[in-house]
Amino acid sequence: MRRKTNYVLMGLFVIALTLTFIGLVLWLSAGGSGPAYRTYLVYMKESVSGLSKDSAVKYHGVDVGRVRDISLNPKHPGEVRLLLQIERGTPVLEDTRATLETQGLTGLAFINLSGGNSDSPLLEARPGDRYPVIESRPSAWGRLDRAVEELVANLTEVSQLLKGVLSEQNQSRLSHTLAQIERLSVALAGRSERLAAALDDLSVTAANTRTASIDLPDLVARFDRSAVALERMADGVHASALSIGEVVRARDRDLQRFTGDTLPEAAVMINELRRAAENLRRFSEQLERDPAVLLRGRPSRPPGPGE
């Protein structure tokens, strides 16, 4: 009887110990729903190589939890679903972001939480969701990989453009253009003396123009004075002719015949003097408007109808 009683007690003890162990395991495994931890979800759009269950979860480098589970998102197979257990009291806000990082040279991966404005509210589960979802941010390696992909795409595009630019047709056109430039340079080199002479002539012409522009006011003033003198001379001749006419009318008929032949010639001479004075005045006005007429001359008269 005593042996049977001992066996019963031992069996009850083993059963109690087993139940206690199972309860402890269940309590530890259900720690996310306990008072010490809170469970969050993170969806990563990149590889989580190096990350495993029980990997650390840090908030600005401080350990605040662990990775409870890693699996693929059944709704989006290109995403990795991470279940995180984070200590209660950790300020996980709506603008907090989760990033996959590696620790030192060991390459141990962990989840780092960062960001979060003090004015932002705490992150809560959306209606219909079991756990709150923390937005993820690409890791440094992910950003580098994306930048390399964009660089390769740009290099490929540039290489295609270069192939188009350096096609056989464009190469022949470029060779033809270079040949034309070479011929032009040879022609210019052969006519360098003529070009130098032309430049010298241009310098002399510019100097003459400068000198003429300096002397131009004097010349115009002289033309004006000559025109005035011619006008005065014409007026004097006209007055003399009138006086002669009056004297002749007082004389006899023979003198009247003499003056009848002479006075018309005097009138013609007076008109020519007036035309000369008018031409001098017009020329002086043209010089004032365009001094370069001394160098290039007066413009040719356009041909008339039928010429």
Residue, then its C-alpha position, 0 to 999 in steps of 0.5 A: m500500500r505504501r508503494k502504491t501511495n508513493y507512486v500516486l504522489m509521484g504521479l501527481f507531482v509530475i503532473a503538477l510540475t508538467l502543468t506548471f511548466i506548460g503554464l509558464v511557457l504559455w505565459l511567456s509566449a503570450g507576453g504580448s497580450g500581458p501587461a508588460y508588452r504590447t504587440y505591433l505589426v510592421y510590413m517591410k518592402e525589402s529583404v530582411s536577411g539577417l533578421s530572426k525571431d527574438s532579434a532586438v527592437k530598439y527605440h533610438g538605439v535603446d532596447v524596448g522589445r523583440v521580434r516575435d514572428i517573421s512571415l510573408n504578408p498573405k495579401h502582398p507576397g512582396e512584403v514581409r510581415l513582422l510581429l513586434q513585442i514592445e514594452r508598454g510605455t514606449p512612445v510609439l506615435e502615429d509618425t514613428r517609423a521602423t527601419l531595418e538596421t545592422q549592428g556594427l561589423t557583426g551584421l546582426a540585424f535589428i529593428n530601430l524605431s525613430g521619429g515621432n513628434s511630441d504633438s502626435p497621438l499614440l499609435e492605435a489599431r485601425p478599425g478591423d485590425r488586431y494590432p497597430v501598424i507601424e509604417s516602415r522606412p527603407s534601410a540604408w542598404g535598401r536606399l543604396d540598392r535603389a540608387v544603384e538601380e536608378l544609376v544603372a537605368n540612367l547609364t543604360e539610357v545614356s548609352q542608348l543616346l550615345k549609340g544614336v549620336l555616334s551612328e554611322q550617319n552622324q559620324s560621316r556628317l561629323s567627319h564632313t564638318l571637320a573636313q570643311i573646317e579644315r579647308l576653311s582654316v587652310a584658306l584663311a591661312g593662305r589669305s592671312e596677308r590679304l586679311a591683314a592688309a584689309l584690316d590695315d585699310l580699315s584702320v586707316t579708313a577709321a582714322n580718316t573718318r575720325t579726322a573728318s568728323i573733327d574737321l566737319p564743323d569747320l567745313v560746314a561753317r565755311f560752306d554756310r559762309s560761302a552760301v551767304a556770300l553768294e546770296r549777298m553777291a547775287d542780291g548786289v548784282h540784282a540791285s546793280a542791274l536795276s540801277i543800270g536799267e533805270v539809268v538806261r531808261a533815262r538815256d537814249r534809245d541806243l543805250q536802251r538797245f544795248t541794255g536790252d541785250t546785256l540785262p538778260e545775260a545779267a539776269v541769267m548770271i544772277n540765277e546761276l549764282r542763286r542756284a550755286a548758293e542753294n546747292l551749297r546750302r543743301f550740301s552743308e545740311q546734308l553734311e550735318r545730317d550724314p558726315a560719312v557722305l564725304l567718304r562714300g559720296r552721294p548716293s546714285r540717283p535711282p533710274g527713272p521709268g523706262e531707263 
